[in-house]
Amino acid sequence: MKKAIFTAILCLFALLSGCSGDKNADNSANEEADVQAVTATMEENKEVENDFIVDGTVLIKYIGTEKSVIVPEGVERIGAFAFENVNFVNDVTMPSSVNYIDFCAFKGCTDLSNVSITSEVPVTIGDYAFKDCSSLVSIFLPENSHIGSYSFQRCTSISDISIPYGTVQIGEGTFDGCSSLSAVNIPDTVKAIGSYAFRDCVSLEHVQMPDSVSEIGNMAFFNCKNLIGVKLSQNIVTIGAKAFFMCENMSHIE
């Protein structure tokens, strides 16, 4: 019963926040007030462990003031909005027990530059988890990890990324607006590149797709102004509308 109530609260939280479903909308003042009210409901009667509010193995909220954060041992899930807009945090170290980072967990952490995930098991990164973390430079994920939609949207300091081996699909808008991204390694387990996945990645110059890729979504590389060349998969079936639109410096496609 307790888990059901907790899940219902998280779902309501997602609807109020605008993190689920609305790709570009900013929260209104009224929505922010509603989110704060739901936060208070979630935090009530939860265990406070040092600078963290914890419910079982779920980290509900960080309430500390430290710039360097070490997540407590035994935490398996970083809850939705747990660090949202905590702008002063610079780096976060997670124990090997963490296997799930929920939607919007670090959204808007503009000073967050380093995230250390020590887990050797697959980690799920929820939708919008690191959206607008404009100082985030890099993140390493174990094999077979799952990356949600818009999870790194507008992380403007990321310069290169290795998609974890075992990833089947690069989700919708995953790296949308990552303006410093110049290199991306796509493993041969990837079958689809979602719509808007690399939209506005204006520093991206070369893309080499493994032959496992059969689908490129709408506007997947829209406005990648410095994209010079693309080597497509031998097994490509679908290239979506405006997939390479506004790639004004592209000189060749193989």
C-alpha positions in Angstrom: 0.0 0.0 0.0 2.8 2.4 0.9 4.5 1.7 -2.4 1.3 2.3 -4.3 0.8 5.7 -2.6 4.4 6.6 -3.3 4.1 5.7 -7.0 0.9 7.8 -7.3 2.6 10.8 -5.7 5.5 10.5 -8.2 3.1 10.4 -11.1 1.3 13.5 -9.9 4.6 15.1 -9.4 5.6 14.5 -13.0 2.4 15.9 -14.3 2.7 19.1 -12.3 6.4 19.6 -13.1 6.1 19.6 -16.9 9.1 17.2 -17.1 6.9 14.5 -18.6 5.6 15.0 -22.1 6.2 18.7 -22.6 9.5 19.1 -24.3 9.9 22.9 -24.1 7.4 24.4 -21.7 8.6 26.3 -18.6 6.8 25.8 -15.3 4.5 28.6 -14.3 4.5 30.1 -10.8 1.3 28.2 -10.0 2.8 24.9 -11.1 5.9 25.5 -9.0 3.7 26.1 -6.0 1.8 22.9 -6.6 5.1 21.0 -7.0 6.4 22.4 -3.7 3.1 21.2 -2.0 3.6 17.7 -3.4 7.2 17.7 -2.3 6.1 18.5 1.3 3.7 15.6 1.2 6.4 13.2 0.0 8.9 14.4 2.6 6.5 14.2 5.6 7.4 11.4 8.0 10.4 10.2 5.9 13.7 9.3 7.5 16.3 12.1 7.5 19.8 10.7 7.1 22.4 13.5 7.4 21.6 15.8 4.4 19.2 13.4 2.7 15.5 12.5 3.0 15.4 8.7 2.4 12.5 6.4 2.1 13.8 2.8 2.2 16.3 2.6 -0.7 15.0 5.7 -2.4 16.7 9.1 -2.0 13.7 11.5 -2.0 15.5 14.8 -1.5 18.9 16.4 -0.9 18.5 19.0 1.8 22.2 19.7 2.5 24.4 22.6 1.6 27.6 20.8 0.5 29.0 21.4 -3.0 30.5 17.8 -3.1 27.8 15.2 -2.4 28.3 11.5 -1.5 25.1 9.6 -1.7 24.6 7.2 1.2 25.4 3.5 0.9 22.3 1.3 0.3 20.5 3.9 -1.9 19.3 2.2 -5.0 17.2 4.9 -6.6 17.7 8.7 -6.9 14.1 9.8 -6.8 12.4 12.2 -9.1 13.4 15.9 -8.5 15.8 14.8 -5.7 18.3 17.5 -6.7 16.3 19.6 -9.0 17.6 23.2 -9.2 20.1 22.6 -6.5 22.4 25.0 -8.3 25.4 25.0 -5.9 26.3 21.3 -6.1 29.5 20.7 -8.1 29.9 16.9 -8.0 28.0 13.9 -6.9 29.4 10.4 -6.1 27.0 7.5 -6.1 27.5 4.1 -4.4 27.5 0.9 -6.4 24.0 0.2 -5.1 22.4 2.9 -7.3 20.7 1.5 -10.4 18.0 4.1 -11.2 18.1 7.8 -11.6 14.6 9.0 -11.9 13.1 11.7 -14.2 14.2 15.3 -13.5 16.4 14.0 -10.7 19.2 16.6 -11.4 17.3 18.9 -13.7 18.6 22.5 -13.6 21.7 21.7 -11.5 23.7 24.4 -13.4 26.9 24.0 -11.4 27.0 20.2 -11.6 30.1 19.3 -13.5 30.9 15.7 -12.5 28.7 12.7 -11.7 30.5 9.5 -10.6 28.5 6.3 -11.0 30.4 3.4 -9.5 27.8 0.7 -10.2 28.8 -2.1 -12.5 25.2 -3.2 -13.2 23.0 -1.4 -15.8 21.7 2.0 -14.7 18.4 3.5 -15.9 18.6 7.3 -16.6 15.0 8.7 -16.5 13.5 11.3 -18.8 14.9 14.8 -18.3 17.2 13.5 -15.5 20.1 15.9 -16.3 18.2 18.4 -18.4 19.8 21.9 -18.3 22.9 20.7 -16.3 24.9 23.2 -18.3 28.3 22.6 -16.5 28.2 18.8 -16.8 31.3 17.7 -18.7 31.1 13.9 -18.9 29.4 10.9 -17.4 30.3 7.2 -17.6 27.5 4.6 -17.7 27.8 0.8 -17.3 27.0 -1.5 -20.2 23.3 -2.1 -21.0 22.3 1.1 -19.3 19.1 2.8 -20.5 19.1 6.5 -21.3 15.6 8.2 -21.3 14.2 10.9 -23.5 15.7 14.4 -23.2 17.8 13.1 -20.3 20.8 15.3 -21.3 19.0 18.1 -23.1 20.9 21.4 -23.1 23.9 20.0 -21.2 26.0 22.5 -23.1 29.4 21.6 -21.7 29.5 17.9 -22.7 32.1 17.6 -25.4 32.1 13.8 -26.1 29.9 10.9 -25.1 30.2 7.1 -25.3 26.8 5.5 -25.6 26.8 2.4 -23.4 27.3 -0.9 -25.2 23.9 -2.8 -25.1 21.9 0.4 -25.8 19.2 -0.4 -28.4 17.8 3.0 -29.0 19.1 6.6 -28.5 15.9 8.1 -27.3 14.0 11.2 -28.4 15.9 14.4 -27.7 18.5 12.7 -25.6 21.3 15.1 -26.5 19.1 17.9 -27.9 20.9 21.3 -27.6 24.3 19.8 -26.4 26.1 22.6 -28.2 29.7 21.5 -27.3 29.2 17.9 -28.3 31.9 17.2 -30.9 32.2 13.4 -30.8 29.9 10.6 -30.1 30.6 6.9 -30.1 27.6 4.8 -31.1 28.0 1.0 -30.3 26.8 -1.7 -32.7 23.9 -2.6 -30.5 22.0 0.6 -31.4 19.1 0.0 -33.9 17.4 3.4 -33.8 18.3 7.1 -33.3 15.3 8.9 -32.0 13.7 12.1 -33.2 15.6 15.3 -32.1 18.3 13.1 -30.6 21.2 15.4 -31.6 19.2 18.5 -32.6 21.2 21.7 -32.3 24.5 19.9 -31.6 26.3 22.7 -33.4 29.8 21.4 -32.6 29.3 17.9 -34.0 31.5 17.3 -37.0 31.4 13.6 -37.9 29.0 10.8 -37.3 29.8 7.2 -38.0 26.8 4.8 -37.6 27.2 1.1 -37.1 25.4 -1.2 -39.5 23.0 -2.1 -36.7 21.2 1.2 -37.1 18.1 0.9 -39.3 16.1 4.0 -38.4 16.9 7.7 -37.9 14.1 9.8 -36.5 12.7 13.2 -37.5 15.1 16.1 -37.1 17.6 13.8 -35.4 20.5 16.0 -36.5 18.6 19.2 -37.2 20.8 22.3 -37.2 24.1 20.5 -36.7 25.7 23.4 -38.5 29.3 22.0 -38.4 28.5 18.4 -39.4 30.8 17.7 -42.3 30.3 14.1 -43.0 28.1 11.2 -42.2 28.7 7.5 -42.7 25.3 5.8 -42.7 24.5 2.3 -41.7 24.5 -0.3 -44.5 21.1 -1.4 -43.2 19.4 1.9 -43.0 15.7 1.7 -43.8 14.1 5.0 -42.6 15.5 8.5 -42.5 12.9 10.8 -40.9 11.7 14.2 -42.0 14.3 17.0 -41.8 16.8 14.6 -40.2 19.7 16.6 -41.5 18.0 19.9 -42.2 20.1 23.0 -41.6 23.4 21.0 -41.7 24.8 23.7 -43.9 28.4 22.6 -43.9 27.8 18.9 -44.8 29.9 18.0 -47.7 29.4 14.2 -48.0 27.1 11.4 -47.0 28.4 7.8 -47.4 
